Amino acid sequence: MSETRCEEIRYNKAEKVLHVTFEDGKAFSLPAELLRVESPSAEVQGHGPDEKTLVAGRRHVGIMKIEPVGNYAVRLTFDDLHDSGLFSWTWLRHLGENQDSLWNTYLAALEAAGKSREP
């Protein structure tokens, strides 16, 4: 399967939403909070399927910087200073296509752990 490249990335600072458009016309609006808690970094995802870290308290997180990485990804620097994940086009598309289920799973995990989105 060939990867569809990202054509445009725009960040709305007031809404804290990253708008991503792919070459095939698919477009997604991804909240900074979702991007932060689903960061592809080892710090969040771990090194195996059962090592994911639940990131709480990021309701108001924003993005300070967006840096291109080659022709395949961007590095996002969040205002909580997390910047270790490379958001590939594949990962951004995964987040966009699965946004609702990822968000619901995240909210359920917070509740089960007795944690909150609030800082």
Biopython code that builds the backbone (N, CA, C, O; Angstrom):
import numpy as np
from Bio.PDB.StructureBuilder import StructureBuilder

atoms = [
    (1, "MET", "N", (0.843, -1.179, 0.000)),
    (1, "MET", "CA", (0.000, 0.000, 0.000)),
    (1, "MET", "C", (0.885, 1.237, 0.000)),
    (1, "MET", "O", (1.792, 1.353, 0.824)),
    (2, "SER", "N", (0.632, 2.144, -0.901)),
    (2, "SER", "CA", (1.452, 3.339, -0.960)),
    (2, "SER", "C", (0.865, 4.410, -0.038)),
    (2, "SER", "O", (-0.350, 4.560, 0.091)),
    (3, "GLU", "N", (1.753, 5.126, 0.579)),
    (3, "GLU", "CA", (1.347, 6.139, 1.545)),
    (3, "GLU", "C", (0.909, 7.411, 0.833)),
    (3, "GLU", "O", (1.588, 7.893, -0.074)),
    (4, "THR", "N", (-0.229, 7.949, 1.251)),
    (4, "THR", "CA", (-0.689, 9.217, 0.717)),
    (4, "THR", "C", (-0.001, 10.333, 1.469)),
    (4, "THR", "O", (-0.037, 10.381, 2.699)),
    (5, "ARG", "N", (0.613, 11.213, 0.744)),
    (5, "ARG", "CA", (1.359, 12.304, 1.375)),
    (5, "ARG", "C", (0.433, 13.409, 1.865)),
    (5, "ARG", "O", (-0.664, 13.619, 1.347)),
    (6, "CYS", "N", (0.909, 14.087, 2.859)),
    (6, "CYS", "CA", (0.210, 15.240, 3.406)),
    (6, "CYS", "C", (0.445, 16.433, 2.489)),
    (6, "CYS", "O", (1.582, 16.729, 2.121)),
    (7, "GLU", "N", (-0.610, 17.096, 2.134)),
    (7, "GLU", "CA", (-0.523, 18.230, 1.218)),
    (7, "GLU", "C", (-0.490, 19.560, 1.973)),
    (7, "GLU", "O", (0.196, 20.495, 1.560)),
    (8, "GLU", "N", (-1.235, 19.641, 3.083)),
    (8, "GLU", "CA", (-1.300, 20.895, 3.833)),
    (8, "GLU", "C", (-1.508, 20.608, 5.314)),
    (8, "GLU", "O", (-2.264, 19.715, 5.694)),
    (9, "ILE", "N", (-0.815, 21.391, 6.138)),
    (9, "ILE", "CA", (-0.999, 21.338, 7.589)),
    (9, "ILE", "C", (-1.156, 22.770, 8.063)),
    (9, "ILE", "O", (-0.297, 23.616, 7.814)),
    (10, "ARG", "N", (-2.265, 23.036, 8.753)),
    (10, "ARG", "CA", (-2.510, 24.371, 9.307)),
    (10, "ARG", "C", (-2.920, 24.205, 10.761)),
    (10, "ARG", "O", (-3.695, 23.308, 11.096)),
    (11, "TYR", "N", (-2.406, 25.060, 11.615)),
    (11, "TYR", "CA", (-2.762, 25.010, 13.028)),
    (11, "TYR", "C", (-3.582, 26.235, 13.391)),
    (11, "TYR", "O", (-3.170, 27.366, 13.132)),
    (12, "ASN", "N", (-4.745, 26.009, 13.991)),
    (12, "ASN", "CA", (-5.578, 27.085, 14.492)),
    (12, "ASN", "C", (-5.293, 27.207, 15.982)),
    (12, "ASN", "O", (-5.756, 26.398, 16.785)),
    (13, "LYS", "N", (-4.529, 28.225, 16.334)),
    (13, "LYS", "CA", (-4.082, 28.394, 17.716)),
    (13, "LYS", "C", (-5.253, 28.646, 18.667)),
    (13, "LYS", "O", (-5.263, 28.123, 19.781)),
    (14, "ALA", "N", (-6.221, 29.429, 18.248)),
    (14, "ALA", "CA", (-7.372, 29.739, 19.108)),
    (14, "ALA", "C", (-8.185, 28.486, 19.435)),
    (14, "ALA", "O", (-8.627, 28.306, 20.570)),
    (15, "GLU", "N", (-8.381, 27.621, 18.436)),
    (15, "GLU", "CA", (-9.151, 26.389, 18.640)),
    (15, "GLU", "C", (-8.288, 25.230, 19.129)),
    (15, "GLU", "O", (-8.804, 24.215, 19.597)),
    (16, "LYS", "N", (-6.956, 25.389, 19.015)),
    (16, "LYS", "CA", (-6.002, 24.329, 19.349)),
    (16, "LYS", "C", (-6.303, 23.069, 18.533)),
    (16, "LYS", "O", (-6.412, 21.966, 19.069)),
    (17, "VAL", "N", (-6.434, 23.274, 17.215)),
    (17, "VAL", "CA", (-6.764, 22.195, 16.283)),
    (17, "VAL", "C", (-5.796, 22.241, 15.103)),
    (17, "VAL", "O", (-5.547, 23.297, 14.521)),
    (18, "LEU", "N", (-5.256, 21.066, 14.765)),
    (18, "LEU", "CA", (-4.383, 20.919, 13.609)),
    (18, "LEU", "C", (-5.222, 20.406, 12.444)),
    (18, "LEU", "O", (-5.826, 19.337, 12.531)),
    (19, "HIS", "N", (-5.256, 21.170, 11.356)),
    (19, "HIS", "CA", (-6.008, 20.781, 10.161)),
    (19, "HIS", "C", (-5.026, 20.156, 9.180)),
    (19, "HIS", "O", (-4.037, 20.777, 8.793)),
    (20, "VAL", "N", (-5.311, 18.920, 8.784)),
    (20, "VAL", "CA", (-4.419, 18.159, 7.925)),
    (20, "VAL", "C", (-5.178, 17.733, 6.674)),
    (20, "VAL", "O", (-6.262, 17.156, 6.761)),
    (21, "THR", "N", (-4.596, 18.022, 5.504)),
    (21, "THR", "CA", (-5.201, 17.622, 4.233)),
    (21, "THR", "C", (-4.198, 16.764, 3.476)),
    (21, "THR", "O", (-3.020, 17.107, 3.374)),
    (22, "PHE", "N", (-4.684, 15.640, 2.945)),
    (22, "PHE", "CA", (-3.845, 14.715, 2.196)),
    (22, "PHE", "C", (-4.048, 14.894, 0.700)),
    (22, "PHE", "O", (-5.049, 15.460, 0.259)),
    (23, "GLU", "N", (-3.089, 14.407, -0.074)),
    (23, "GLU", "CA", (-3.127, 14.558, -1.533)),
    (23, "GLU", "C", (-4.382, 13.955, -2.157)),
    (23, "GLU", "O", (-4.836, 14.418, -3.204)),
    (24, "ASP", "N", (-4.942, 12.936, -1.529)),
    (24, "ASP", "CA", (-6.145, 12.305, -2.089)),
    (24, "ASP", "C", (-7.428, 13.039, -1.699)),
    (24, "ASP", "O", (-8.527, 12.575, -2.004)),
    (25, "GLY", "N", (-7.287, 14.200, -1.018)),
    (25, "GLY", "CA", (-8.448, 15.006, -0.659)),
    (25, "GLY", "C", (-8.990, 14.765, 0.738)),
    (25, "GLY", "O", (-9.793, 15.557, 1.229)),
    (26, "LYS", "N", (-8.572, 13.697, 1.384)),
    (26, "LYS", "CA", (-9.015, 13.433, 2.762)),
    (26, "LYS", "C", (-8.482, 14.538, 3.658)),
    (26, "LYS", "O", (-7.323, 14.937, 3.545)),
    (27, "ALA", "N", (-9.336, 15.029, 4.551)),
    (27, "ALA", "CA", (-8.930, 16.092, 5.467)),
    (27, "ALA", "C", (-9.458, 15.774, 6.863)),
    (27, "ALA", "O", (-10.547, 15.221, 7.022)),
    (28, "PHE", "N", (-8.666, 16.134, 7.867)),
    (28, "PHE", "CA", (-9.025, 15.881, 9.253)),
    (28, "PHE", "C", (-8.700, 17.098, 10.101)),
    (28, "PHE", "O", (-7.758, 17.835, 9.813)),
    (29, "SER", "N", (-9.484, 17.299, 11.143)),
    (29, "SER", "CA", (-9.235, 18.328, 12.143)),
    (29, "SER", "C", (-8.914, 17.607, 13.437)),
    (29, "SER", "O", (-9.776, 16.956, 14.027)),
    (30, "LEU", "N", (-7.660, 17.726, 13.878)),
    (30, "LEU", "CA", (-7.175, 16.958, 15.022)),
    (30, "LEU", "C", (-6.874, 17.878, 16.204)),
    (30, "LEU", "O", (-5.983, 18.723, 16.117)),
    (31, "PRO", "N", (-7.610, 17.722, 17.307)),
    (31, "PRO", "CA", (-7.348, 18.537, 18.488)),
    (31, "PRO", "C", (-5.935, 18.291, 19.028)),
    (31, "PRO", "O", (-5.443, 17.163, 19.009)),
    (32, "ALA", "N", (-5.297, 19.350, 19.505)),
    (32, "ALA", "CA", (-3.948, 19.234, 20.067)),
    (32, "ALA", "C", (-3.922, 18.224, 21.214)),
    (32, "ALA", "O", (-2.952, 17.482, 21.371)),
    (33, "GLU", "N", (-4.976, 18.198, 22.005)),
    (33, "GLU", "CA", (-5.019, 17.248, 23.124)),
    (33, "GLU", "C", (-4.942, 15.806, 22.625)),
    (33, "GLU", "O", (-4.201, 14.999, 23.187)),
    (34, "LEU", "N", (-5.688, 15.478, 21.591)),
    (34, "LEU", "CA", (-5.637, 14.127, 21.035)),
    (34, "LEU", "C", (-4.242, 13.821, 20.497)),
    (34, "LEU", "O", (-3.706, 12.739, 20.735)),
    (35, "LEU", "N", (-3.658, 14.770, 19.776)),
    (35, "LEU", "CA", (-2.309, 14.571, 19.242)),
    (35, "LEU", "C", (-1.311, 14.324, 20.372)),
    (35, "LEU", "O", (-0.425, 13.478, 20.254)),
    (36, "ARG", "N", (-1.463, 15.068, 21.464)),
    (36, "ARG", "CA", (-0.529, 14.925, 22.585)),
    (36, "ARG", "C", (-0.674, 13.575, 23.269)),
    (36, "ARG", "O", (0.326, 12.910, 23.542)),
    (37, "VAL", "N", (-1.900, 13.162, 23.547)),
    (37, "VAL", "CA", (-2.100, 11.906, 24.287)),
    (37, "VAL", "C", (-1.900, 10.673, 23.408)),
    (37, "VAL", "O", (-1.752, 9.564, 23.921)),
    (38, "GLU", "N", (-1.896, 10.861, 22.082)),
    (38, "GLU", "CA", (-1.644, 9.766, 21.149)),
    (38, "GLU", "C", (-0.310, 9.955, 20.423)),
    (38, "GLU", "O", (-0.101, 9.387, 19.351)),
    (39, "SER", "N", (0.581, 10.740, 20.999)),
    (39, "SER", "CA", (1.891, 10.968, 20.398)),
    (39, "SER", "C", (2.564, 9.631, 20.064)),
    (39, "SER", "O", (2.503, 8.691, 20.857)),
    (40, "PRO", "N", (3.200, 9.546, 18.901)),
    (40, "PRO", "CA", (3.867, 8.303, 18.524)),
    (40, "PRO", "C", (5.194, 8.075, 19.262)),
    (40, "PRO", "O", (5.903, 7.112, 18.969)),
    (41, "SER", "N", (5.528, 8.934, 20.196)),
    (41, "SER", "CA", (6.800, 8.811, 20.922)),
    (41, "SER", "C", (6.815, 7.566, 21.810)),
    (41, "SER", "O", (5.769, 7.082, 22.241)),
    (42, "ALA", "N", (8.002, 7.067, 22.070)),
    (42, "ALA", "CA", (8.156, 5.926, 22.983)),
    (42, "ALA", "C", (7.704, 6.308, 24.388)),
    (42, "ALA", "O", (7.237, 5.455, 25.144)),
    (43, "GLU", "N", (7.841, 7.579, 24.740)),
    (43, "GLU", "CA", (7.397, 8.063, 26.047)),
    (43, "GLU", "C", (5.903, 7.798, 26.260)),
    (43, "GLU", "O", (5.475, 7.505, 27.376)),
    (44, "VAL", "N", (5.117, 7.902, 25.194)),
    (44, "VAL", "CA", (3.672, 7.676, 25.279)),
    (44, "VAL", "C", (3.316, 6.250, 24.860)),
    (44, "VAL", "O", (2.605, 5.552, 25.583)),
    (45, "GLN", "N", (3.803, 5.814, 23.706)),
    (45, "GLN", "CA", (3.413, 4.516, 23.158)),
    (45, "GLN", "C", (4.172, 3.344, 23.780)),
    (45, "GLN", "O", (3.726, 2.201, 23.689)),
    (46, "GLY", "N", (5.315, 3.620, 24.410)),
    (46, "GLY", "CA", (6.132, 2.539, 24.946)),
    (46, "GLY", "C", (6.879, 1.840, 23.824)),
    (46, "GLY", "O", (6.976, 2.346, 22.706)),
    (47, "HIS", "N", (7.403, 0.671, 24.146)),
    (47, "HIS", "CA", (8.169, -0.095, 23.153)),
    (47, "HIS", "C", (7.468, -1.382, 22.767)),
    (47, "HIS", "O", (8.041, -2.221, 22.072)),
    (48, "GLY", "N", (6.233, -1.544, 23.213)),
    (48, "GLY", "CA", (5.458, -2.732, 22.896)),
    (48, "GLY", "C", (3.984, -2.436, 23.048)),
    (48, "GLY", "O", (3.613, -1.387, 23.575)),
    (49, "PRO", "N", (3.136, -3.346, 22.594)),
    (49, "PRO", "CA", (1.700, -3.089, 22.574)),
    (49, "PRO", "C", (1.068, -2.877, 23.953)),
    (49, "PRO", "O", (0.024, -2.233, 24.048)),
    (50, "ASP", "N", (1.662, -3.391, 25.003)),
    (50, "ASP", "CA", (1.082, -3.255, 26.340)),
    (50, "ASP", "C", (1.787, -2.209, 27.192)),
    (50, "ASP", "O", (1.617, -2.192, 28.411)),
    (51, "GLU", "N", (2.568, -1.343, 26.574)),
    (51, "GLU", "CA", (3.367, -0.376, 27.332)),
    (51, "GLU", "C", (2.882, 1.068, 27.199)),
    (51, "GLU", "O", (3.563, 1.988, 27.652)),
    (52, "LYS", "N", (1.724, 1.277, 26.589)),
    (52, "LYS", "CA", (1.240, 2.630, 26.377)),
    (52, "LYS", "C", (1.000, 3.331, 27.718)),
    (52, "LYS", "O", (0.453, 2.743, 28.651)),
    (53, "THR", "N", (1.417, 4.591, 27.794)),
    (53, "THR", "CA", (1.243, 5.409, 28.986)),
    (53, "THR", "C", (-0.008, 6.266, 28.847)),
    (53, "THR", "O", (-0.231, 6.887, 27.808)),
    (54, "LEU", "N", (-0.814, 6.296, 29.886)),
    (54, "LEU", "CA", (-1.992, 7.154, 29.905)),
    (54, "LEU", "C", (-1.536, 8.566, 30.287)),
    (54, "LEU", "O", (-0.985, 8.778, 31.368)),
    (55, "VAL", "N", (-1.769, 9.520, 29.398)),
    (55, "VAL", "CA", (-1.357, 10.903, 29.626)),
    (55, "VAL", "C", (-2.588, 11.695, 30.063)),
    (55, "VAL", "O", (-3.507, 11.908, 29.272)),
    (56, "ALA", "N", (-2.603, 12.124, 31.305)),
    (56, "ALA", "CA", (-3.736, 12.872, 31.842)),
    (56, "ALA", "C", (-3.401, 14.360, 31.938)),
    (56, "ALA", "O", (-2.250, 14.763, 31.767)),
    (57, "GLY", "N", (-4.424, 15.164, 32.214)),
    (57, "GLY", "CA", (-4.220, 16.578, 32.497)),
    (57, "GLY", "C", (-3.804, 17.435, 31.331)),
    (57, "GLY", "O", (-3.117, 18.438, 31.529)),
    (58, "ARG", "N", (-4.195, 17.079, 30.111)),
    (58, "ARG", "CA", (-3.746, 17.842, 28.940)),
    (58, "ARG", "C", (-4.888, 18.553, 28.209)),
    (58, "ARG", "O", (-4.763, 18.868, 27.025)),
    (59, "ARG", "N", (-5.982, 18.802, 28.896)),
    (59, "ARG", "CA", (-7.155, 19.425, 28.276)),
    (59, "ARG", "C", (-6.802, 20.718, 27.539)),
    (59, "ARG", "O", (-7.361, 20.980, 26.474)),
    (60, "HIS", "N", (-5.900, 21.523, 28.072)),
    (60, "HIS", "CA", (-5.610, 22.842, 27.506)),
    (60, "HIS", "C", (-4.299, 22.897, 26.723)),
    (60, "HIS", "O", (-3.813, 23.984, 26.409)),
    (61, "VAL", "N", (-3.725, 21.739, 26.406)),
    (61, "VAL", "CA", (-2.435, 21.721, 25.713)),
    (61, "VAL", "C", (-2.576, 22.319, 24.306)),
    (61, "VAL", "O", (-3.592, 22.156, 23.631)),
    (62, "GLY", "N", (-1.524, 23.008, 23.902)),
    (62, "GLY", "CA", (-1.484, 23.575, 22.562)),
    (62, "GLY", "C", (-0.199, 23.174, 21.861)),
    (62, "GLY", "O", (0.665, 22.519, 22.443)),
    (63, "ILE", "N", (-0.088, 23.570, 20.622)),
    (63, "ILE", "CA", (1.101, 23.283, 19.830)),
    (63, "ILE", "C", (1.867, 24.588, 19.643)),
    (63, "ILE", "O", (1.308, 25.586, 19.188)),
    (64, "MET", "N", (3.153, 24.572, 20.000)),
    (64, "MET", "CA", (3.999, 25.764, 19.866)),
    (64, "MET", "C", (4.762, 25.796, 18.551)),
    (64, "MET", "O", (5.061, 26.869, 18.026)),
    (65, "LYS", "N", (5.078, 24.617, 18.017)),
    (65, "LYS", "CA", (5.960, 24.576, 16.846)),
    (65, "LYS", "C", (5.648, 23.341, 16.004)),
    (65, "LYS", "O", (5.353, 22.269, 16.532)),
    (66, "ILE", "N", (5.720, 23.513, 14.694)),
    (66, "ILE", "CA", (5.538, 22.418, 13.743)),
    (66, "ILE", "C", (6.743, 22.440, 12.820)),
    (66, "ILE", "O", (6.968, 23.416, 12.106)),
    (67, "GLU", "N", (7.520, 21.360, 12.836)),
    (67, "GLU", "CA", (8.727, 21.290, 12.011)),
    (67, "GLU", "C", (8.620, 20.127, 11.032)),
    (67, "GLU", "O", (8.327, 19.006, 11.449)),
    (68, "PRO", "N", (8.850, 20.364, 9.743)),
    (68, "PRO", "CA", (8.868, 19.255, 8.792)),
    (68, "PRO", "C", (10.071, 18.345, 9.053)),
    (68, "PRO", "O", (11.148, 18.805, 9.433)),
    (69, "VAL", "N", (9.862, 17.060, 8.843)),
    (69, "VAL", "CA", (10.934, 16.066, 8.948)),
    (69, "VAL", "C", (10.933, 15.310, 7.628)),
    (69, "VAL", "O", (10.084, 14.451, 7.392)),
    (70, "GLY", "N", (11.887, 15.637, 6.780)),
    (70, "GLY", "CA", (11.928, 15.024, 5.450)),
    (70, "GLY", "C", (10.623, 15.256, 4.711)),
    (70, "GLY", "O", (9.994, 16.305, 4.848)),
    (71, "ASN", "N", (10.225, 14.265, 3.927)),
    (71, "ASN", "CA", (8.962, 14.328, 3.183)),
    (71, "ASN", "C", (7.938, 13.363, 3.743)),
    (71, "ASN", "O", (7.013, 12.955, 3.041)),
    (72, "TYR", "N", (8.099, 12.995, 5.014)),
    (72, "TYR", "CA", (7.242, 11.936, 5.545)),
    (72, "TYR", "C", (6.625, 12.234, 6.901)),
    (72, "TYR", "O", (5.803, 11.445, 7.368)),
    (73, "ALA", "N", (6.985, 13.347, 7.565)),
    (73, "ALA", "CA", (6.497, 13.563, 8.924)),
    (73, "ALA", "C", (6.671, 15.016, 9.354)),
    (73, "ALA", "O", (7.289, 15.828, 8.665)),
    (74, "VAL", "N", (6.099, 15.308, 10.524)),
    (74, "VAL", "CA", (6.335, 16.572, 11.215)),
    (74, "VAL", "C", (6.633, 16.265, 12.675)),
    (74, "VAL", "O", (6.148, 15.281, 13.234)),
    (75, "ARG", "N", (7.440, 17.126, 13.275)),
    (75, "ARG", "CA", (7.675, 17.067, 14.716)),
    (75, "ARG", "C", (6.850, 18.193, 15.327)),
    (75, "ARG", "O", (6.989, 19.358, 14.955)),
    (76, "LEU", "N", (5.995, 17.826, 16.266)),
    (76, "LEU", "CA", (5.180, 18.813, 16.957)),
    (76, "LEU", "C", (5.790, 19.084, 18.326)),
    (76, "LEU", "O", (6.133, 18.155, 19.057)),
    (77, "THR", "N", (5.922, 20.355, 18.666)),
    (77, "THR", "CA", (6.346, 20.736, 20.007)),
    (77, "THR", "C", (5.120, 21.300, 20.707)),
    (77, "THR", "O", (4.555, 22.311, 20.287)),
    (78, "PHE", "N", (4.721, 20.634, 21.774)),
    (78, "PHE", "CA", (3.549, 21.042, 22.531)),
    (78, "PHE", "C", (3.955, 22.031, 23.613)),
    (78, "PHE", "O", (5.127, 22.099, 23.984)),
    (79, "ASP", "N", (3.005, 22.793, 24.117)),
    (79, "ASP", "CA", (3.359, 23.797, 25.123)),
    (79, "ASP", "C", (3.635, 23.203, 26.505)),
    (79, "ASP", "O", (3.969, 23.937, 27.436)),
    (80, "ASP", "N", (3.498, 21.875, 26.648)),
    (80, "ASP", "CA", (3.986, 21.214, 27.864)),
    (80, "ASP", "C", (5.420, 20.711, 27.634)),
    (80, "ASP", "O", (5.976, 19.975, 28.449)),
    (81, "LEU", "N", (6.004, 21.133, 26.495)),
    (81, "LEU", "CA", (7.381, 20.864, 26.065)),
    (81, "LEU", "C", (7.621, 19.436, 25.565)),
    (81, "LEU", "O", (8.769, 19.056, 25.335)),
    (82, "HIS", "N", (6.572, 18.646, 25.395)),
    (82, "HIS", "CA", (6.733, 17.327, 24.771)),
    (82, "HIS", "C", (7.025, 17.552, 23.294)),
    (82, "HIS", "O", (6.301, 18.278, 22.613)),
    (83, "ASP", "N", (8.105, 16.914, 22.798)),
    (83, "ASP", "CA", (8.464, 17.082, 21.390)),
    (83, "ASP", "C", (9.167, 15.868, 20.803)),
    (83, "ASP", "O", (9.830, 15.975, 19.771)),
    (84, "SER", "N", (9.032, 14.723, 21.444)),
    (84, "SER", "CA", (9.836, 13.575, 21.010)),
    (84, "SER", "C", (9.151, 12.661, 19.994)),
    (84, "SER", "O", (9.751, 11.669, 19.577)),
    (85, "GLY", "N", (7.939, 12.955, 19.588)),
    (85, "GLY", "CA", (7.277, 12.095, 18.610)),
    (85, "GLY", "C", (7.344, 12.651, 17.209)),
    (85, "GLY", "O", (7.174, 13.852, 17.001)),
    (86, "LEU", "N", (7.591, 11.779, 16.241)),
    (86, "LEU", "CA", (7.522, 12.175, 14.835)),
    (86, "LEU", "C", (6.177, 11.716, 14.285)),
    (86, "LEU", "O", (5.889, 10.521, 14.236)),
    (87, "PHE", "N", (5.371, 12.664, 13.878)),
    (87, "PHE", "CA", (4.037, 12.378, 13.374)),
    (87, "PHE", "C", (4.123, 12.155, 11.864)),
    (87, "PHE", "O", (4.069, 13.102, 11.079)),
    (88, "SER", "N", (4.259, 10.891, 11.476)),
    (88, "SER", "CA", (4.338, 10.553, 10.045)),
    (88, "SER", "C", (2.977, 10.797, 9.403)),
    (88, "SER", "O", (1.960, 10.910, 10.088)),
    (89, "TRP", "N", (2.978, 10.874, 8.067)),
    (89, "TRP", "CA", (1.699, 11.033, 7.362)),
    (89, "TRP", "C", (0.794, 9.858, 7.698)),
    (89, "TRP", "O", (-0.411, 10.035, 7.874)),
    (90, "THR", "N", (1.362, 8.660, 7.789)),
    (90, "THR", "CA", (0.576, 7.471, 8.118)),
    (90, "THR", "C", (-0.053, 7.601, 9.499)),
    (90, "THR", "O", (-1.217, 7.246, 9.688)),
    (91, "TRP", "N", (0.716, 8.111, 10.471)),
    (91, "TRP", "CA", (0.204, 8.246, 11.836)),
    (91, "TRP", "C", (-0.890, 9.316, 11.905)),
    (91, "TRP", "O", (-1.908, 9.124, 12.569)),
    (92, "LEU", "N", (-0.676, 10.443, 11.218)),
    (92, "LEU", "CA", (-1.699, 11.493, 11.209)),
    (92, "LEU", "C", (-2.992, 10.995, 10.573)),
    (92, "LEU", "O", (-4.088, 11.306, 11.041)),
    (93, "ARG", "N", (-2.852, 10.223, 9.508)),
    (93, "ARG", "CA", (-4.054, 9.677, 8.856)),
    (93, "ARG", "C", (-4.752, 8.684, 9.777)),
    (93, "ARG", "O", (-5.979, 8.681, 9.873)),
    (94, "HIS", "N", (-3.973, 7.839, 10.457)),
    (94, "HIS", "CA", (-4.522, 6.889, 11.432)),
    (94, "HIS", "C", (-5.315, 7.642, 12.500)),
    (94, "HIS", "O", (-6.430, 7.248, 12.841)),
    (95, "LEU", "N", (-4.741, 8.721, 13.026)),
    (95, "LEU", "CA", (-5.431, 9.504, 14.053)),
    (95, "LEU", "C", (-6.720, 10.108, 13.510)),
    (95, "LEU", "O", (-7.745, 10.108, 14.190)),
    (96, "GLY", "N", (-6.667, 10.618, 12.295)),
    (96, "GLY", "CA", (-7.861, 11.204, 11.694)),
    (96, "GLY", "C", (-8.950, 10.191, 11.439)),
    (96, "GLY", "O", (-10.114, 10.434, 11.758)),
    (97, "GLU", "N", (-8.588, 9.062, 10.870)),
    (97, "GLU", "CA", (-9.582, 8.042, 10.524)),
    (97, "GLU", "C", (-10.158, 7.340, 11.746)),
    (97, "GLU", "O", (-11.264, 6.802, 11.690)),
    (98, "ASN", "N", (-9.412, 7.341, 12.851)),
    (98, "ASN", "CA", (-9.850, 6.622, 14.053)),
    (98, "ASN", "C", (-10.092, 7.561, 15.234)),
    (98, "ASN", "O", (-10.135, 7.125, 16.385)),
    (99, "GLN", "N", (-10.248, 8.833, 14.946)),
    (99, "GLN", "CA", (-10.348, 9.847, 15.989)),
    (99, "GLN", "C", (-11.425, 9.533, 17.025)),
    (99, "GLN", "O", (-11.158, 9.603, 18.224)),
    (100, "ASP", "N", (-12.614, 9.194, 16.596)),
    (100, "ASP", "CA", (-13.707, 8.952, 17.548)),
    (100, "ASP", "C", (-13.414, 7.779, 18.472)),
    (100, "ASP", "O", (-13.589, 7.888, 19.686)),
    (101, "SER", "N", (-12.972, 6.660, 17.912)),
    (101, "SER", "CA", (-12.712, 5.489, 18.761)),
    (101, "SER", "C", (-11.506, 5.719, 19.669)),
    (101, "SER", "O", (-11.519, 5.285, 20.821)),
    (102, "LEU", "N", (-10.466, 6.389, 19.177)),
    (102, "LEU", "CA", (-9.297, 6.691, 20.013)),
    (102, "LEU", "C", (-9.697, 7.600, 21.169)),
    (102, "LEU", "O", (-9.269, 7.392, 22.304)),
    (103, "TRP", "N", (-10.516, 8.608, 20.880)),
    (103, "TRP", "CA", (-10.950, 9.549, 21.902)),
    (103, "TRP", "C", (-11.795, 8.845, 22.970)),
    (103, "TRP", "O", (-11.592, 9.052, 24.166)),
    (104, "ASN", "N", (-12.734, 8.019, 22.531)),
    (104, "ASN", "CA", (-13.590, 7.301, 23.488)),
    (104, "ASN", "C", (-12.785, 6.338, 24.348)),
    (104, "ASN", "O", (-13.052, 6.198, 25.541)),
    (105, "THR", "N", (-11.805, 5.676, 23.751)),
    (105, "THR", "CA", (-10.930, 4.770, 24.506)),
    (105, "THR", "C", (-10.119, 5.552, 25.529)),
    (105, "THR", "O", (-9.941, 5.104, 26.662)),
    (106, "TYR", "N", (-9.633, 6.712, 25.133)),
    (106, "TYR", "CA", (-8.870, 7.574, 26.032)),
    (106, "TYR", "C", (-9.727, 8.020, 27.223)),
    (106, "TYR", "O", (-9.293, 7.929, 28.371)),
    (107, "LEU", "N", (-10.933, 8.496, 26.947)),
    (107, "LEU", "CA", (-11.812, 8.949, 28.031)),
    (107, "LEU", "C", (-12.153, 7.811, 28.988)),
    (107, "LEU", "O", (-12.201, 8.018, 30.201)),
    (108, "ALA", "N", (-12.388, 6.622, 28.459)),
    (108, "ALA", "CA", (-12.688, 5.458, 29.304)),
    (108, "ALA", "C", (-11.483, 5.084, 30.161)),
    (108, "ALA", "O", (-11.638, 4.729, 31.330)),
    (109, "ALA", "N", (-10.272, 5.163, 29.581)),
    (109, "ALA", "CA", (-9.057, 4.838, 30.340)),
    (109, "ALA", "C", (-8.830, 5.849, 31.457)),
    (109, "ALA", "O", (-8.434, 5.472, 32.560)),
    (110, "LEU", "N", (-9.076, 7.127, 31.186)),
    (110, "LEU", "CA", (-8.960, 8.144, 32.234)),
    (110, "LEU", "C", (-9.918, 7.841, 33.384)),
    (110, "LEU", "O", (-9.537, 7.871, 34.554)),
    (111, "GLU", "N", (-11.158, 7.552, 33.027)),
    (111, "GLU", "CA", (-12.162, 7.267, 34.057)),
    (111, "GLU", "C", (-11.785, 6.037, 34.870)),
    (111, "GLU", "O", (-11.891, 6.050, 36.096)),
    (112, "ALA", "N", (-11.351, 4.988, 34.209)),
    (112, "ALA", "CA", (-10.968, 3.749, 34.895)),
    (112, "ALA", "C", (-9.785, 3.971, 35.840)),
    (112, "ALA", "O", (-9.679, 3.319, 36.879)),
    (113, "ALA", "N", (-8.900, 4.896, 35.468)),
    (113, "ALA", "CA", (-7.716, 5.176, 36.278)),
    (113, "ALA", "C", (-7.979, 6.258, 37.336)),
    (113, "ALA", "O", (-7.102, 6.570, 38.141)),
    (114, "GLY", "N", (-9.178, 6.822, 37.327)),
    (114, "GLY", "CA", (-9.507, 7.884, 38.274)),
    (114, "GLY", "C", (-8.748, 9.170, 37.981)),
    (114, "GLY", "O", (-8.444, 9.945, 38.888)),
    (115, "LYS", "N", (-8.444, 9.390, 36.708)),
    (115, "LYS", "CA", (-7.699, 10.580, 36.294)),
    (115, "LYS", "C", (-8.592, 11.502, 35.498)),
    (115, "LYS", "O", (-9.729, 11.159, 35.174)),
    (116, "SER", "N", (-8.067, 12.684, 35.181)),
    (116, "SER", "CA", (-8.870, 13.709, 34.531)),
    (116, "SER", "C", (-8.106, 14.341, 33.361)),
    (116, "SER", "O", (-6.879, 14.266, 33.283)),
    (117, "ARG", "N", (-8.859, 14.958, 32.467)),
    (117, "ARG", "CA", (-8.262, 15.746, 31.395)),
    (117, "ARG", "C", (-7.739, 17.067, 31.924)),
    (117, "ARG", "O", (-6.873, 17.683, 31.302)),
    (118, "GLU", "N", (-8.250, 17.510, 33.061)),
    (118, "GLU", "CA", (-7.841, 18.791, 33.646)),
    (118, "GLU", "C", (-6.428, 18.714, 34.201)),
    (118, "GLU", "O", (-6.012, 17.680, 34.724)),
    (119, "PRO", "N", (-5.687, 19.825, 34.082)),
    (119, "PRO", "CA", (-4.314, 19.842, 34.633)),
    (119, "PRO", "C", (-4.296, 19.745, 36.158)),
    (119, "PRO", "O", (-3.224, 19.747, 36.764)),
]
sb = StructureBuilder()
sb.init_structure("model")
sb.init_model(0)
sb.init_chain("A")
sb.init_seg("    ")
for serial, (resi, resn, name, xyz) in enumerate(atoms, 1):
    if name == "N":
        sb.init_residue(resn, " ", resi, " ")
    sb.init_atom(name, np.array(xyz, "f"), 0.0, 1.0, " ", f" {name:<3s}", serial, name[0])
structure = sb.get_structure()
